[in-house]
Amino acid sequence: MPFSLHFSPTPLITAPSPLSKPSFLVPYYHTLHAPKSPLCSSMEHALTHQGKQEAFDLRPEDSQTLPLGLRRDAMPSHVAVIMDGNRRWARLRDLPVRSGYEAGVESLRKIVEICCKWGIKVLSVFAFSSDNWFRPKVEVEFLMSLFERGMQEDTGIFFRENIRISVIGDLTKLPKALQELMVNLEEATKNNTLFQLIVAVSYSGHYDVVQACQRLALKAKCGLIEPSDINVSLMEQELETNCTEFPHPDLLIRTSGEFRISNFMLWQLAYTELYFAQSLWPDFGEAEFLKALLAFQQRQRRYGV
Ligand SMILES: CC(C)=CCC/C(C)=C/CC/C(C)=C/COP(=O)(O)OP(=O)(O)O
């Protein structure tokens, strides 16, 4: 299948206006002005050499056969996932915790491929919550290295398959190299149109609402808006999901048999259909995803009307 390359090896990032991010995010924006990082070069490498993985078997959407019973006209545009149960998966097999997370990445890759094939436009995944910083240091460091490795290894795929990557959350807390990788990848893939993967890292619903309020307060303080102007639409313009055309997930899937939202996208989930799967995330594959989508397509969404 033909794919579009929109990658510019030295992404042009213009200086943000003082209002584009609140002051507590300024250190993050400083990283944008750093000289071209070696991570940019790794993207160039991934483009000129075949990446680790083979490209997906993607054909134009219309010629893709959907599994029996799944309707294209009722497909969710945006699916959000709480990828729970990685450590339990590892413990059940007497494996180290890191094997559970690694298996979780493989599961994520499979689900991304399926979304591309079945015409889902956006997938948001809760990869690391604001509370996960309190996990053992060695585990946190492993996860950071896994994000870096995962994103580097798949850079080629993102370009070949026309996939846009967006990262939401308080990135200032991440290691500098990872921040740069994420910012560069977001910038370099921002015109890709087949599918958007939103990775929530150092993210919580509370964080998102608070940072949006801070940005609105700053605009009011500078006289750009009146406090009475603040409404749902202005609020949504400041939430981190302003990176996507479909900011409200249609379907939220949580794996591992837990029935909680755990501070994920609290505002955005207002009318989302919830689906809880028993499988641990590394076991969540095509059959389970299909079950969730079929269940979603049975739901009647009334939006309170
Ligand atoms: C590159 C990229 C985006 C990678 C994503 C990697 C990944 C699967 C992250 C999930 C992290 C996480 C804290 C899951 C929660 O389940 P848990 O592991 O805490 O499971 P438990 O409930 O069994 O303890």
The ligand as an SDF file (V2000), in Angstrom:
LIG
                    3D

 24 23  0  0  0  0  0  0  0  0999 V2000
    6.1060    2.1950   24.2050 C   0  0  0  0  0  0  0  0  0  0  0  0
    4.9100    2.0760   25.0580 C   0  0  0  0  0  0  0  0  0  0  0  0
    3.8590    3.0810   24.9070 C   0  0  0  0  0  0  0  0  0  0  0  0
    4.8550    1.0680   25.9520 C   0  0  0  0  0  0  0  0  0  0  0  0
    3.7310    0.7590   26.8580 C   0  0  0  0  0  0  0  0  0  0  0  0
    4.1900   -0.2660   27.8690 C   0  0  0  0  0  0  0  0  0  0  0  0
    3.0940   -0.6730   28.8110 C   0  0  0  0  0  0  0  0  0  0  0  0
    2.3340   -1.9110   28.5040 C   0  0  0  0  0  0  0  0  0  0  0  0
    2.8560    0.0890   29.8930 C   0  0  0  0  0  0  0  0  0  0  0  0
    1.8080   -0.2190   30.9070 C   0  0  0  0  0  0  0  0  0  0  0  0
    2.2550    0.3430   32.2320 C   0  0  0  0  0  0  0  0  0  0  0  0
    1.3640    0.1360   33.3790 C   0  0  0  0  0  0  0  0  0  0  0  0
    1.7250    0.9190   34.5660 C   0  0  0  0  0  0  0  0  0  0  0  0
    0.2990   -0.7200   33.3610 C   0  0  0  0  0  0  0  0  0  0  0  0
   -0.5750   -1.0310   34.5010 C   0  0  0  0  0  0  0  0  0  0  0  0
   -0.5790   -2.4320   34.7480 O   0  0  0  0  0  0  0  0  0  0  0  0
    0.4580   -3.1150   35.7360 P   0  0  0  0  0  0  0  0  0  0  0  0
    1.6210   -3.4560   34.9340 O   0  0  0  0  0  0  0  0  0  0  0  0
    0.5990   -2.2460   36.8960 O   0  0  0  0  0  0  0  0  0  0  0  0
   -0.1860   -4.4830   36.0950 O   0  0  0  0  0  0  0  0  0  0  0  0
   -0.6480   -5.0860   37.5050 P   0  0  0  0  0  0  0  0  0  0  0  0
   -2.0000   -4.4680   37.6920 O   0  0  0  0  0  0  0  0  0  0  0  0
   -0.6830   -6.5450   37.1950 O   0  0  0  0  0  0  0  0  0  0  0  0
    0.3120   -4.7440   38.5780 O   0  0  0  0  0  0  0  0  0  0  0  0
  1  2  1  0
  2  3  1  0
  2  4  2  0
  4  5  1  0
  5  6  1  0
  6  7  1  0
  7  8  1  0
  7  9  2  0
  9 10  1  0
 10 11  1  0
 11 12  1  0
 12 13  1  0
 12 14  2  0
 14 15  1  0
 15 16  1  0
 16 17  1  0
 17 18  2  0
 17 19  1  0
 17 20  1  0
 20 21  1  0
 21 22  2  0
 21 23  1  0
 21 24  1  0
M  END
$$$$
